[in-house]
Amino acid sequence: MNAHETIHAGCVLVGEAGLLIRGASGSGKSALAREVVSLALRAGRFGRLVSDDRTRIEAHHDRLLARPVAPLGGGIEVFGLGIVRRPFEAAAVVRLVVDLSDGPARYPDEQDRHVLLCGVMIPRIRMQAGAISADVALGCMSGVCDTIVTL
């Protein structure tokens, strides 16, 4: 049996990689999702919404899948406008989790760089809620944030 749950999060697909965005209400999840998709498209990459606000996650063959919760598929919140309709994908394999919060560690511990969801270990980054950070999230999905600088 597959482990699954519905969580308060959004998800976007960039290329073949899903980005799961978690955070408190008002932390900027929807704004970050829209920014990441827009930045991916401007860079000539595939970018599409998977889910906003509520996301069903499940383990499947040692991968974490994210899906929209019916009937919310294709809807995304735009602050000041409400819910707008966008094209969306039915599922994504999550490759990175972004946790938005008011106090992320300046230099995270190694154990903070991953999170266990539905029994699947996924790379994670913590980012400042409300910050303009789509370029950082997209860069981490591409592997450029894995660099360690030594002096």
N, C-alpha and C positions, 0 to 999 in steps of 0.2 A: 504494500500500500504506500502511496506517495504522501509525504508530509506536506501539508499546505495550510495557509492561513490568509486572511485578508488584513492588510495593514494600511495605516494612514501614510501614504507615500505616492509619488508619481514616478513614471518611468518613460524614458525616451530611447529610441534606437538610433545609433550612429553606425553606419555600415552594418556590420553583423553583431555589434556589441550593445547590450542594454546597459543603461545607466539608471540605477534606482536612486531616487532622491527622497530622503526622509527629513522630517523636521516638524516642529510645532506649527500649529495654525498661524499663518501670517509670517512665517520665517522666510518666504521667498521660493518655495518649491516650484510653483507654477511659473514664476518669472524665470528661474534658472532653467527649467525645462524648455521654455520658449527660446531663451537665449542660446542654449546649446544647439537646438535644432536649426535656428537661424544661422549660427556661426558655421555649422557643418555644411549647410546648403551653400553658403557664400564661398566656402572652401572647395566646392565641387564634390562633396561627399553626400551620401544618402543620410537624411535625417528625418525622423518622423516621431510623433507622439505615440506612445503605447497606452498610457493611463495618466490620470490626474486625480489627486485627492485620495482615492482608495484603489489599492492594487492587490490583486490576488497573486501570491507567490507560492510556488510549489517546487519540491525537489523532483527531478526527473533525470535518471541516468547520471547521477552525481553532478548535475548542473541545476542552477536555480532559474526557473522560468517565471516571468512576470506577465500578467494579463490584466486587461481592464475588467472592472466589475460591471456587469450589466445592470442597468441600462446607461452607465456613464461613459461608455466607449465613444471616443471622438469629441468629448467635451473637455474644455480646459478653462480654468478661471483666469480672467483678466481683471485685475483690481480696478474698480471704478466702472467696469462695463458688465460684469457678471460672467456667465458661462458662454463661451463661443464654441462653435463647431469647427473642428479641424480634421483632416485625413488622419487615420491612425492605423497602426499595425495591431494584429490580434494577439501577438506574443513576442517576447524577446528573451534571449539568454542573458542574464545579468552578469556583467563582467566587472562592474565597479559600483560601490555604494557611496553616495555622498550624504553625510549627515550634517545638516545645517543647525547651528546652535549659536548662542550668544557668547560662549566662552571656550572656543576650541583651544587646545594646547598649542603654544607657539612651535614647539618641537615635540611631536607625539612620540610616545614609546612604541617600540616595535610591536608589542601585543595589541596596540590600538590601531594598527594598520590593516586589520582583518576583522570580519564579523561573521558569526555563524548564524545563518538563517535557514530554517527548515533542514538542518543537518548538513548544509553546504557552506564551506568556508569561502568567503568572497573578499577581495581587496576592498579597503575602505579608506576614505579621506574625510576629515572633518573640516568644514569651512564656516566662516562667519556668516550668520544669517543676514540676508539682505544685501550682501556684498555683490559687486559685479565680478563674477567668477567663472563665467562660461568657458573662457579660454583655459583656465586652470583645469577644470573638469574634463574638457575635451583633450587637453594635453596629457592628463593622467590616463585617460582611456587609450591613448596612443602609445603609452609607455614612457613618455619623456619625463614623468615625475618620479621614475624609479632611480634616477641618477643620485648617487651619493658623492658629495663633494668632500675631499680630504685636503687638509692644509699641511 
